[in-house]
Amino acid sequence: MQHRRGIDLTSSKNRHILLETPEFEWETFESLPQWFELFAGCACGSFKHVNRHELAKRWGKSTYIKTLSGRLRCTACGQKGKSAFWLHKAPR
C-alpha cells in the first residue's frame, strides 16, 4: 500500500525482492539505491547478508549484479551456481 505522496505504508516484514524481477534485473552496484541491502539466497534455504561495497570494489561499480549470481557459493551446503541475489528495503 502506498500513500499518495509515494510513501510506502506496508509493514517492514516480507520486503525481500528477488533481484531478477524486471524492475531490478539490470541494476549495477552504482545504480542501486543506498536504501537497499543485498542478500544471497540458496536453494537449500540459506540466506546471508552480502557486503555490496566489497563486491563493487572487487568487480567494479558498473558490473551488473545479476551476472555475479552464478559465482556465489553457499556457505551452508557448498553448492555453487544455485544461489540468487535478493534485495531488502532497509527501514528508514
C-alpha positions as CSV (number, residue, x, y, z in Angstrom):
1,M,0.0,0.0,0.0
2,Q,1.3,3.4,-0.9
3,H,0.5,6.9,0.3
4,R,-0.5,9.5,-2.4
5,R,2.9,11.1,-1.9
6,G,4.8,7.9,-2.6
7,I,5.4,6.9,1.0
8,D,5.4,3.1,1.4
9,L,2.8,2.2,4.1
10,T,3.3,-1.5,4.1
11,S,4.9,-3.3,7.1
12,S,8.6,-3.9,7.1
13,K,8.1,-7.7,7.0
14,N,8.5,-9.5,3.7
15,R,10.3,-6.8,1.9
16,H,12.8,-9.1,0.2
17,I,12.7,-8.8,-3.5
18,L,14.4,-11.2,-6.0
19,L,16.9,-9.3,-8.0
20,E,15.9,-11.0,-11.2
21,T,12.4,-9.3,-11.2
22,P,12.0,-7.0,-14.2
23,E,12.2,-3.8,-12.1
24,F,15.7,-4.7,-10.7
25,E,17.0,-7.1,-13.3
26,W,19.7,-4.8,-14.8
27,E,20.9,-3.0,-11.6
28,T,24.6,-2.2,-11.1
29,F,26.3,-1.5,-7.8
30,E,26.4,2.1,-8.9
31,S,22.8,2.4,-9.8
32,L,21.3,0.5,-6.9
33,P,19.9,3.0,-4.3
34,Q,21.6,3.1,-0.9
35,W,18.4,2.1,1.0
36,F,18.6,-1.4,-0.5
37,E,20.6,-4.1,1.3
38,L,22.0,-7.1,-0.7
39,F,21.4,-10.7,0.3
40,A,22.2,-14.1,-1.2
41,G,19.8,-16.9,-1.0
42,C,20.5,-20.5,-1.9
43,A,18.2,-23.4,-3.0
44,C,19.0,-25.2,0.3
45,G,17.2,-22.3,2.2
46,S,20.3,-20.5,3.5
47,F,20.0,-16.7,3.4
48,K,23.0,-14.4,4.1
49,H,23.8,-10.7,4.0
50,V,26.3,-9.7,1.3
51,N,28.6,-6.6,1.6
52,R,27.7,-4.8,-1.7
53,H,30.6,-2.4,-1.2
54,E,33.2,-5.2,-1.1
55,L,31.7,-6.7,-4.3
56,A,31.8,-3.3,-6.0
57,K,35.5,-2.9,-5.1
58,R,36.3,-6.4,-6.5
59,W,34.2,-6.5,-9.6
60,G,33.7,-2.8,-10.4
61,K,30.8,-0.4,-9.8
62,S,29.4,-0.8,-13.3
63,T,29.0,-4.6,-13.1
64,Y,25.5,-5.9,-13.4
65,I,24.8,-7.6,-10.0
66,K,22.7,-10.3,-11.7
67,T,25.7,-11.6,-13.6
68,L,27.6,-12.4,-10.4
69,S,24.9,-14.8,-9.0
70,G,26.5,-17.8,-10.8
71,R,29.7,-17.2,-9.0
72,L,28.2,-17.4,-5.5
73,R,29.0,-20.4,-3.3
74,C,26.7,-21.3,-0.4
75,T,28.5,-21.4,2.9
76,A,25.9,-23.8,4.3
77,C,25.8,-26.6,1.7
78,G,28.8,-25.7,-0.5
79,Q,26.9,-25.7,-3.8
80,K,27.9,-23.2,-6.5
81,G,25.5,-21.7,-9.0
82,K,22.3,-22.4,-7.1
83,S,22.2,-19.0,-5.4
84,A,20.5,-15.8,-6.3
85,F,20.7,-12.2,-5.1
86,W,17.9,-10.7,-3.1
87,L,17.2,-7.1,-2.2
88,H,15.9,-5.9,1.1
89,K,14.5,-2.4,1.5
90,A,16.0,-1.1,4.7
91,P,13.8,0.7,7.2
92,R,14.1,4.4,7.1
